[in-house]
Amino acid sequence: MVANNYHNGSFWFDSLDEPPDPSLPDALPDAVDVAIVGAGFTGLWTAYYLSQQTPDLDIAVFEANTVGFGASGRNGGWCLGTSNGLESMLDNPKRRDAGLAIAKAMFDTVDEVGRVCQAENIDAHFAKGGSLKIATLPFQVDALQQHVKHMRTLGFDADDYRWLDAQESQQRIGMTPNHGAVYFRHCASLHPARLVRGLADVVRRRGVHIYERTPISAIEPNIVHGPGGPIRADRVVRATEGYTDSIKGQRRLMLPLYSIMVATEPLPDEIWESIGLRQRETFGDPRRVVIYGQRTLDGRLAFGGRAGYYFGSRKRRTIPRDDPLVAGVEGTLRSLFPILDGYRITHGWGGFMGVPRHRRPSVNFDQSTGLGWAGGYTGEGVAASNLAGRIMADLVAERRTEITELAWVGDAPRKWELEPLRFLGAKSIQWFGNRADHEEFQTGKPAGFWGRMFNTFVG
C-alpha cells in the first residue's frame, strides 16, 4: 500500500493507476456562480449534470482532502437500484405511489451510471450482474420468499425480483450455508475510486474547477469561507455527508457510522469455480448488522460489514489493516467462505458514512437563499448520489422535471440528539442487532427479545 496523507487506506485507492497526490491550489477565486462543497459522488454528479445543462456556468468544487477520499472512494462498490427508507414507503399505502416513483427512478439510475461510464470513457469496472440476498438460516427462506411475493403485488415482476431455490442459489454463489436467495436485477458492481476520480477528470475537462486541499469552514447565503477568506457564490451546494459537522453551524445533522472492508489476494480460477459470482453479482444476507461483498474485476473477493459509532461523532482519518475491527470482518468472510483457508487478506480498511436522523436520502434547495444540500444515503449512496446530483442540478438551474417531484426533495431530517443520547442510541442498536444475529445463528430460530428490541430502536 502506498501511504500518504491523501490515501484513504482502501484497496480501491491502492489499485488506482496513480496514487492521489493533490497539489495546493495556487489561488482561489473571488467569486463563482456555483460553489459545491465536497468532491465525492454527490458534489461531482451535481457538477457533471449542471455543466452539461448550463455550460456557461462558473462552477467550483471545494474539497478538504482529495477527490473521493471519503465514503465515495472506499465503499463496497454496490451501484444499487434502491435506497434506504424505500421499503417503508412501499409498505405504507399513503406513501406507496411516492415510493414507487423513487423505485422506478432508482432502477433507471443504475443504467444511467453505466451509460455515463460508457459515454465518458470512465473505466470503473461497471458490471450489472444484479444482487443476491442469501438465506443463511432455514427460517429466513419463508421471509425472503414472502418479500418477493410482496414486491410482485406492488407491480414489480420476475425481471426485478426473483426467488432462487437452494440449488440455483448455490450455483450462483458458493457461500456456506446457502438455503436460497432473492435475486434483485437492478444492481451493478464497480470500482468506486475509479468512478469518482474518473468523474472528476470529466468535469475538469468541461471547465469545472476542483480545488483540493481546500477546506470550507462555513457556509452562508452567497458565501463560502475558505482558507484565504470568503468566496462569493450565487448558489452554494453542500455535499459533505459524514464530514458535515466540520462546517460551522452544521453539527448533529449527520451521524458518522463506520463500515469496515477487506479484500483478498487475487484468487485462482479453480477457487472462483467454487465461489461463483460469474456475473460479478453483489451479495449479502438478512442479518441486522449488514454485510456486503462483490467479486472485483481482478479476481478478488471484497467484503465488508458495519462497525458502529464513536462517542461525540469522533472521526478516524483511516482504519489500518491491523485494527481489531478489520479482524472481525475477516472472520465473518472466512466463516461464509471456508474455501478461502490458506488465501491471504491483502487489504483491510474502513471509514464512515453519513446517516441522517430519518435514515433516508434527501435533496434540499432554497431558491431564496441559494443554499442547498443533498445526501443521507446511509450506506447505499453509489447510485442514489447520481439521482440526488441530477435532482440538485435541476433545482439549482430552476428546472422543474419529473425527478424534482420525487419525495426526496425537501425531506430534511431533524437533528440528532445531544450526547450521550445519540451514543447510547447508536450503541444500543448495534448491541441489540449483534445479540439478535448471534442468537439466530446459535439456535437456528428467529430472535425473540433481542430482535424485538432492535426493531423498537430502528423503527
SULZITA-V156359 format. One record per pair of residues at least 4 apart in sequence whose ideal C-beta (glycine too) atoms are under 7 Angstrom apart, sorted by the first residue. I is the first residue (numbers start at 1). J is the second residue. D is the distance in Angstrom with one decimal. If there is no record, write none. Layout:
BEGIN
i->[I:I]
j->[J:J]
d->[D:D]
END
This chain:
BEGIN
i->[1:2:2:2:3:4:4:6:6:6:6:6:6:7:7:7:8:8:8:8:8:8:9:9:9:9:10:10:10:10:10:11:11:11:11:11:12:12:12:12:12:13:13:13:14:16:16:16:20:22:22:22:24:25:25:28:28:28:28:28:29:29:30:30:31:31:31:32:32:32:32:32:33:33:33:33:34:34:34:34:34:34:34:34:35:35:35:35:35:35:36:36:36:36:36:36:36:37:37:37:37:37:37:37:37:38:38:38:38:38:38:39:39:39:39:39:39:39:39:40:40:40:40:40:40:40:40:41:41:41:41:41:41:42:42:42:42:42:42:42:43:43:43:44:44:44:44:44:44:45:45:45:45:45:46:46:46:46:46:46:47:47:47:47:47:48:48:48:48:48:49:49:49:49:50:50:50:50:50:50:51:51:51:51:51:51:51:53:53:54:59:60:60:61:61:62:62:62:62:62:63:63:63:63:63:64:64:65:65:66:67:67:67:67:67:68:68:68:68:68:69:70:70:70:70:71:71:71:71:71:71:72:72:73:73:73:74:74:75:75:76:76:76:76:77:77:77:77:77:77:78:78:78:78:78:78:79:79:79:79:79:79:79:80:80:80:80:80:81:81:81:81:81:81:81:82:82:82:82:83:83:83:83:83:83:83:84:84:84:84:84:84:85:85:85:86:86:86:86:87:88:89:89:89:89:90:90:90:90:92:95:96:97:98:98:99:100:100:101:101:102:102:102:102:103:104:105:105:105:105:106:106:107:108:109:109:109:109:110:110:110:110:110:110:111:112:112:113:113:113:114:114:114:114:115:116:116:117:117:117:120:122:122:122:122:123:123:124:124:124:124:124:125:125:125:125:126:126:127:127:127:127:128:129:129:129:129:129:130:130:130:130:130:130:131:131:131:131:131:132:132:132:132:132:132:133:133:133:133:133:133:134:134:134:134:134:134:134:135:135:135:135:135:135:136:136:136:137:137:138:138:139:139:139:140:140:141:141:141:142:143:144:144:144:144:145:145:146:147:147:148:148:148:148:148:149:150:151:151:151:152:152:156:156:158:159:160:160:161:161:162:163:163:164:164:164:164:164:164:165:165:166:166:166:166:167:168:169:169:169:169:170:170:171:172:172:172:173:173:173:173:173:174:174:174:174:175:175:175:176:176:176:187:189:189:189:190:191:191:192:192:193:194:195:196:197:198:199:200:200:201:202:203:204:204:214:214:215:216:216:216:216:217:217:217:218:218:218:218:219:219:219:219:219:221:221:221:222:222:222:222:223:223:223:223:224:224:224:225:226:234:235:235:236:236:237:237:237:237:238:239:239:240:240:241:241:241:241:242:242:242:242:242:244:244:244:244:245:245:245:245:252:252:253:253:254:254:254:255:255:255:255:255:255:256:256:256:256:257:257:257:257:258:258:258:258:258:258:259:259:259:259:259:259:259:259:260:260:260:260:260:260:260:260:261:261:261:261:261:261:262:262:262:262:262:262:262:262:263:263:263:263:264:264:264:264:264:264:264:265:265:265:265:266:266:266:267:267:267:267:267:267:269:271:271:272:274:275:275:277:277:280:280:282:282:282:283:284:284:284:284:285:287:287:288:288:288:288:289:289:289:289:289:289:290:290:291:291:291:292:293:293:293:294:295:296:296:303:303:304:305:305:307:307:308:308:309:309:309:310:311:311:312:315:318:319:319:319:319:319:319:321:321:321:324:325:325:326:326:326:327:328:329:330:330:330:331:332:333:333:334:334:353:353:354:354:355:355:356:356:356:357:357:357:357:358:359:360:361:361:361:361:361:362:362:362:362:362:362:363:363:363:363:363:363:364:364:364:364:365:365:365:365:366:366:367:372:372:372:374:374:376:377:377:377:380:381:383:384:385:386:387:387:388:389:390:390:391:391:391:391:391:391:392:393:394:394:394:394:395:400:404:407:416:417:417:417:419:420:421:422:423:424:425:425:426:427:428:428:429:429:429:429:430:431:432:432:432:432:432:433:433:434:435:435:436:436:436:436:436:437:438:439:439:439:440:440:440:446:447:448:449:450:451:452:453:454]
j->[14:7:14:19:7:19:21:20:21:22:65:66:69:13:19:20:13:69:73:74:318:351:318:319:320:349:14:73:74:193:349:15:263:302:347:349:73:74:191:192:193:20:73:193:347:193:194:197:66:66:212:213:213:211:214:211:214:226:228:231:60:231:231:232:231:232:233:58:59:60:231:233:57:58:59:234:50:57:59:233:234:235:237:396:60:62:224:231:233:236:43:46:47:59:61:237:239:62:216:219:224:237:238:239:240:42:43:63:238:239:240:43:44:61:63:67:200:210:212:44:68:70:71:72:196:239:241:45:72:196:381:382:385:46:239:374:375:385:388:389:47:61:239:48:61:196:199:200:203:49:385:386:389:390:50:237:239:389:392:393:51:59:61:203:208:52:199:202:203:389:53:389:390:393:54:57:59:393:396:397:55:57:59:203:206:207:208:393:397:397:208:209:211:208:210:211:214:216:224:226:67:210:211:212:214:214:215:69:213:212:196:197:200:210:212:72:73:193:196:197:73:241:242:243:351:75:241:242:351:353:381:192:196:192:193:196:349:351:192:382:261:292:294:304:189:190:191:192:294:302:187:189:282:292:294:382:110:113:187:188:190:382:383:131:187:380:382:383:106:107:109:110:186:187:383:86:103:106:380:102:106:360:361:377:380:384:359:360:361:377:378:380:89:359:360:90:99:102:103:91:92:95:96:98:99:96:99:100:154:96:99:100:101:102:407:103:104:154:105:406:106:406:407:408:107:108:109:387:403:406:383:387:186:112:113:383:386:387:114:128:186:187:188:383:115:116:386:117:383:386:118:126:128:188:119:120:122:122:124:126:202:195:198:199:202:194:198:190:191:194:195:198:190:191:194:297:188:190:188:189:279:280:188:188:189:279:280:281:183:184:185:187:279:281:184:187:281:282:283:172:173:181:183:281:283:144:181:182:284:285:286:169:173:175:178:181:283:285:140:141:144:179:180:181:140:177:285:440:444:179:444:444:445:446:144:286:145:179:180:146:147:148:180:182:286:149:163:150:151:182:152:161:162:163:182:153:154:156:160:161:156:157:160:161:162:185:185:186:182:184:183:180:182:168:169:172:180:181:183:169:180:170:178:179:180:171:172:173:178:180:181:174:178:276:181:276:281:178:275:276:277:283:274:275:276:339:283:336:337:336:337:338:282:280:282:294:195:195:297:196:382:197:198:199:200:201:202:203:204:210:205:206:208:208:210:226:227:227:224:225:226:247:225:247:248:225:247:248:249:224:236:238:247:371:369:370:371:232:233:234:370:230:231:232:233:231:233:236:230:231:370:370:396:370:371:372:373:392:396:373:374:375:244:247:254:353:354:375:254:256:352:353:354:250:253:254:354:250:251:254:313:415:416:356:415:354:355:356:309:313:355:416:422:426:313:315:352:354:309:352:353:355:307:308:309:350:351:352:304:305:306:307:350:351:353:379:304:305:307:319:325:326:329:350:302:303:304:329:349:350:303:326:329:330:333:345:347:348:300:302:346:347:300:301:340:343:344:345:346:300:343:344:346:298:299:300:271:272:299:300:301:343:273:275:339:299:339:337:339:281:295:294:295:292:293:294:293:290:291:292:293:291:291:437:433:436:437:454:305:306:430:433:434:437:305:306:304:305:332:304:301:302:303:302:301:300:302:329:333:329:329:332:325:350:426:430:423:426:427:314:419:423:419:352:349:323:325:326:349:350:351:326:347:348:328:329:350:330:348:350:331:332:333:334:345:348:335:336:337:340:338:340:378:379:375:376:359:378:362:376:413:413:414:415:416:413:378:376:376:377:384:388:408:374:376:408:411:412:413:374:388:391:392:408:409:372:373:410:412:372:392:395:396:371:372:398:392:395:396:388:392:413:381:384:385:384:385:387:388:389:390:391:403:392:393:394:403:395:403:404:406:408:409:396:397:399:401:403:404:404:404:409:411:422:421:422:425:423:424:425:426:427:428:429:457:430:431:432:457:433:454:457:458:434:435:436:450:453:454:457:437:454:438:439:450:440:447:450:451:454:441:442:443:447:450:445:446:447:451:451:452:453:454:455:456:457:458]
d->[5.0:6.1:6.6:4.5:5.9:6.7:6.7:4.4:6.4:5.9:6.0:4.2:6.6:5.4:6.4:6.5:5.3:5.1:5.6:4.9:6.1:6.5:3.8:6.4:6.8:4.1:6.7:6.6:3.9:6.9:4.4:5.9:4.2:6.6:3.9:6.9:6.0:6.0:6.1:5.7:3.7:6.5:6.0:5.3:6.5:5.9:6.9:6.8:4.5:4.4:3.6:5.5:5.1:4.8:6.2:6.3:6.7:5.5:5.4:6.2:6.2:6.1:6.7:6.7:6.7:3.9:6.9:4.8:6.8:4.3:6.8:5.1:4.7:4.4:6.6:5.3:6.4:5.8:4.7:6.4:6.9:4.9:6.8:6.3:5.5:6.6:4.8:6.4:3.7:4.9:4.5:5.8:5.8:6.8:4.5:4.7:6.0:5.3:4.8:6.6:6.4:6.9:5.0:6.3:5.9:6.6:4.2:6.6:6.9:3.8:4.5:5.4:6.1:5.0:3.6:4.5:6.5:5.7:7.0:6.9:6.2:5.4:6.6:3.6:6.5:6.4:6.7:5.8:4.4:5.9:6.4:6.7:3.7:6.4:3.8:5.3:5.7:4.6:5.7:5.8:6.4:5.4:3.7:6.1:6.9:6.5:4.6:5.8:6.1:6.5:5.8:5.1:2.6:6.9:6.0:5.8:6.6:4.3:4.6:5.5:5.9:5.4:5.6:4.7:4.9:6.4:6.2:6.6:5.4:6.8:6.2:5.9:5.2:3.7:6.0:6.1:6.0:4.4:6.1:6.7:6.0:6.9:6.0:6.0:4.4:6.9:5.5:6.1:5.5:5.7:4.7:4.7:6.5:6.3:4.6:5.1:4.9:5.1:6.7:6.5:6.2:6.5:6.7:4.8:6.4:6.9:3.8:4.0:7.0:5.1:6.2:5.5:4.4:6.6:6.5:4.7:3.1:5.6:3.6:5.6:6.0:6.6:6.6:6.3:6.7:5.4:6.0:6.5:6.2:4.8:6.7:6.2:4.5:6.0:4.3:5.4:6.1:5.0:5.2:6.4:6.6:4.6:6.7:5.1:5.5:5.2:6.2:5.0:5.5:6.7:6.2:6.7:4.9:6.2:6.9:6.0:5.5:5.4:6.5:4.2:5.5:4.7:4.7:6.7:4.9:5.4:6.8:5.5:4.6:4.8:6.4:4.3:3.0:5.9:6.0:5.5:6.9:5.5:7.0:6.6:5.9:6.8:5.5:7.0:5.6:4.8:5.7:5.3:7.0:6.7:4.2:5.3:6.5:6.0:2.9:6.4:5.8:5.8:6.2:6.2:6.5:4.5:6.9:6.1:3.2:5.8:4.3:7.0:5.9:6.4:5.7:6.2:6.6:6.8:4.1:6.2:6.4:7.0:6.4:5.9:6.1:5.7:6.3:6.9:6.5:6.6:6.3:5.8:6.0:6.2:6.4:6.5:4.7:6.1:6.5:4.8:5.3:4.7:6.8:6.5:5.1:6.6:5.7:5.4:6.1:6.5:6.1:6.5:6.1:5.4:6.5:5.1:6.2:6.3:5.9:5.6:7.0:4.5:5.1:4.9:4.8:6.3:3.5:6.6:6.9:6.2:6.9:4.7:5.4:4.6:3.8:6.1:5.5:4.2:6.5:4.2:5.5:4.8:5.9:5.4:7.0:4.1:4.1:7.0:6.4:3.3:4.5:4.3:5.7:6.0:4.7:5.4:7.0:5.3:4.7:3.8:6.2:4.4:6.9:6.1:5.9:4.6:5.9:5.3:4.5:6.6:5.9:4.5:5.8:6.4:6.4:6.4:6.7:5.6:5.4:4.5:6.4:4.9:4.0:4.7:5.5:4.2:4.9:6.5:6.8:5.4:4.7:6.0:5.9:5.5:6.7:7.0:6.4:5.8:5.8:5.2:6.2:5.3:5.3:6.2:6.5:6.9:7.0:5.0:6.9:6.6:5.4:6.2:6.5:6.4:6.6:5.0:6.9:4.8:5.9:6.8:6.8:4.3:6.8:4.5:6.2:7.0:4.1:5.5:5.0:5.9:5.9:6.8:6.3:5.8:4.7:6.7:6.2:4.2:4.3:6.6:5.9:4.8:5.4:6.7:5.4:6.0:6.5:5.3:4.9:6.6:6.6:6.8:5.4:5.1:4.1:6.6:5.1:6.7:7.0:5.3:6.5:6.8:6.8:4.7:5.8:5.7:4.7:4.8:5.4:6.9:6.9:5.2:6.4:6.2:7.0:6.1:5.5:4.7:5.3:4.2:5.8:6.6:7.0:6.2:6.3:6.0:5.7:6.2:6.7:6.8:6.6:6.6:6.3:5.9:6.6:6.7:4.0:6.1:6.1:5.8:6.3:6.6:5.0:6.4:5.8:6.3:4.9:6.7:6.0:4.2:6.2:4.0:6.9:5.5:5.6:6.0:5.9:6.9:4.3:5.8:5.9:5.9:6.2:6.7:6.1:4.9:6.9:6.0:6.9:5.2:6.0:5.8:5.4:5.4:5.8:4.3:5.3:6.2:5.4:4.7:6.8:6.1:6.8:4.0:6.1:6.5:4.5:6.6:6.3:6.7:3.5:4.7:5.7:4.1:4.5:5.7:4.1:4.9:5.1:4.4:6.5:5.7:4.5:6.9:6.1:4.2:4.5:7.0:6.2:3.9:6.4:6.1:6.5:6.7:4.4:5.4:6.5:6.8:5.5:5.8:3.8:6.8:5.6:6.0:5.7:4.8:4.2:5.8:6.9:5.8:6.9:4.9:5.4:6.9:5.5:5.9:6.3:7.0:6.5:6.6:6.0:6.1:4.6:6.6:4.8:5.7:4.6:4.0:6.4:6.7:3.8:6.9:5.7:6.6:5.7:6.2:5.4:5.0:6.2:5.0:6.5:4.8:4.9:4.6:6.2:4.3:5.0:4.7:6.5:5.7:6.8:5.9:6.8:6.8:6.0:4.7:4.9:5.6:4.3:5.6:4.3:5.8:5.5:6.8:6.6:6.3:6.4:6.2:6.1:6.7:5.4:6.5:6.7:5.3:4.1:6.6:5.0:6.7:6.8:4.8:5.2:6.7:5.3:4.9:7.0:6.4:6.5:4.7:3.7:5.8:5.5:5.7:6.6:5.3:7.0:4.7:5.7:5.8:6.6:5.0:6.9:4.6:6.3:5.3:6.4:6.4:4.0:5.4:6.4:4.4:5.4:6.8:4.5:6.3:4.8:6.0:5.0:6.3:6.9:4.8:6.8:3.9:7.0:3.9:6.6:4.7:5.7:6.4:6.8:5.0:6.5:6.8:5.9:3.5:6.9:6.0:6.7:4.1:6.6:6.9:6.2:6.2:3.5:7.0:6.3:6.8:6.5:6.4:5.3:6.9:6.3:6.6:6.3:6.9:7.0:5.5:6.7:5.1:5.5:6.2:6.2:5.0:6.6:3.8:4.1:4.2:5.2:6.5:5.3:4.2:5.3:6.4:5.1:5.3:5.2:6.1:5.3:6.9:5.1:5.7:4.5:5.8:6.6:4.4:5.1:4.6:5.7:5.0:5.3:5.9:5.5:6.0:5.2:3.5:6.6:4.0:6.4:5.3:6.9:7.0:6.1:6.5:6.6:4.2:5.1:6.9:3.1:4.8:6.5:5.8:4.7:7.0:6.1:6.0:6.6:6.4:6.8:6.2:6.3:6.6:6.0:6.3:5.1:5.9:6.8:6.8:6.4:6.1:6.2:4.3:4.9:6.6:5.0:6.0:5.7:5.9:6.2:4.9:3.8:4.6:6.8:5.6:5.5:6.1:6.0:6.1:6.0:6.6:6.8:6.5:5.9:6.1:5.7:6.1:6.7:4.9:6.1:6.2:6.2:6.1:5.4:4.4:3.9:6.3:6.2:5.1:6.1:6.3:4.1:6.5:3.7:3.9:4.4:5.2:6.4:6.1:5.9:4.6:5.8:6.8:6.5:5.2:6.4:3.4:6.8:6.4:6.4:6.4:6.3:6.6:6.0]
END
